[in-house]
């Protein structure tokens, strides 16, 4: 086998999903979900503090 044939086979074997990329995307998704939930909690707490009514529309925007 020559160099070009080996490289071509290697490229064919390595096509697919990169495990490191999947791990990074999963961590990013979890972080963004937690950040969004925290932002909703802060907004809901501020809404309770400044008014008597509990604003459920904030939760609908995040989870909807």
C-alpha positions as a Markdown table, in Angstrom:
| # | Residue | x | y | z |
|---|---|---|---|---|
| 1 | Unk | 0.0 | 0.0 | 0.0 |
| 2 | Unk | 1.2 | 3.5 | -0.7 |
| 3 | Unk | 0.8 | 6.6 | 1.4 |
| 4 | Unk | -2.2 | 7.9 | -0.5 |
| 5 | Unk | -4.1 | 4.7 | -0.2 |
| 6 | Unk | -3.5 | 4.5 | 3.6 |
| 7 | Unk | -4.6 | 8.1 | 4.0 |
| 8 | Unk | -7.8 | 7.5 | 2.0 |
| 9 | Unk | -8.7 | 4.5 | 4.2 |
| 10 | Unk | -7.9 | 6.4 | 7.3 |
| 11 | Unk | -10.2 | 9.3 | 6.2 |
| 12 | Unk | -13.0 | 6.8 | 5.4 |
| 13 | Unk | -12.7 | 5.1 | 8.8 |
| 14 | Unk | -12.8 | 8.4 | 10.7 |
| 15 | Unk | -15.9 | 9.9 | 9.1 |
| 16 | Unk | -18.6 | 10.2 | 11.7 |
| 17 | Unk | -19.3 | 11.9 | 15.0 |
| 18 | Unk | -16.4 | 13.2 | 17.0 |
| 19 | Unk | -16.8 | 12.1 | 20.6 |
| 20 | Unk | -15.1 | 15.2 | 22.0 |
| 21 | Unk | -17.4 | 17.4 | 20.0 |
| 22 | Unk | -20.4 | 15.5 | 21.4 |
| 23 | Unk | -19.1 | 15.9 | 24.9 |
| 24 | Unk | -18.6 | 19.6 | 24.5 |
| 25 | Unk | -22.0 | 20.1 | 23.0 |
| 26 | Unk | -23.6 | 18.2 | 25.9 |
| 27 | Unk | -21.8 | 20.3 | 28.5 |
| 28 | Unk | -22.8 | 23.5 | 26.7 |
| 29 | Unk | -26.5 | 22.4 | 26.5 |
| 30 | Unk | -26.6 | 21.5 | 30.2 |
| 31 | Unk | -25.0 | 24.8 | 31.2 |
| 32 | Unk | -27.4 | 26.9 | 29.0 |
| 33 | Unk | -30.3 | 25.0 | 30.4 |
| 34 | Unk | -29.2 | 25.7 | 34.0 |
| 35 | Unk | -28.5 | 29.3 | 33.2 |
| 36 | Unk | -31.9 | 29.8 | 31.7 |
| 37 | Unk | -33.6 | 28.1 | 34.7 |
| 38 | Unk | -31.6 | 30.4 | 37.1 |
| 39 | Unk | -32.6 | 33.4 | 35.1 |
| 40 | Unk | -36.3 | 32.4 | 35.3 |
| 41 | Unk | -36.0 | 31.8 | 39.1 |
| 42 | Unk | -34.4 | 35.3 | 39.5 |
| 43 | Unk | -37.1 | 36.9 | 37.4 |
| 44 | Unk | -39.9 | 35.1 | 39.3 |
| 45 | Unk | -38.3 | 36.0 | 42.7 |
| 46 | Unk | -38.1 | 39.7 | 41.6 |
| 47 | Unk | -41.7 | 39.5 | 40.4 |
| 48 | Unk | -42.8 | 38.2 | 43.8 |
| 49 | Unk | -40.8 | 40.8 | 45.6 |
| 50 | Unk | -42.1 | 43.7 | 43.6 |
| 51 | Unk | -45.7 | 42.6 | 43.2 |
| 52 | Unk | -48.3 | 40.4 | 45.0 |
| 53 | Unk | -49.0 | 38.3 | 41.9 |
| 54 | Unk | -46.9 | 35.3 | 40.8 |
| 55 | Unk | -45.9 | 35.6 | 37.2 |
| 56 | Unk | -46.3 | 32.2 | 35.5 |
| 57 | Unk | -45.7 | 33.6 | 32.0 |
| 58 | Unk | -41.9 | 33.6 | 32.7 |
| 59 | Unk | -41.9 | 29.8 | 33.2 |
| 60 | Unk | -43.9 | 29.4 | 30.0 |
| 61 | Unk | -41.3 | 31.3 | 28.0 |
| 62 | Unk | -38.4 | 29.2 | 29.2 |
| 63 | Unk | -40.1 | 25.8 | 29.1 |
| 64 | Unk | -42.5 | 26.4 | 26.2 |
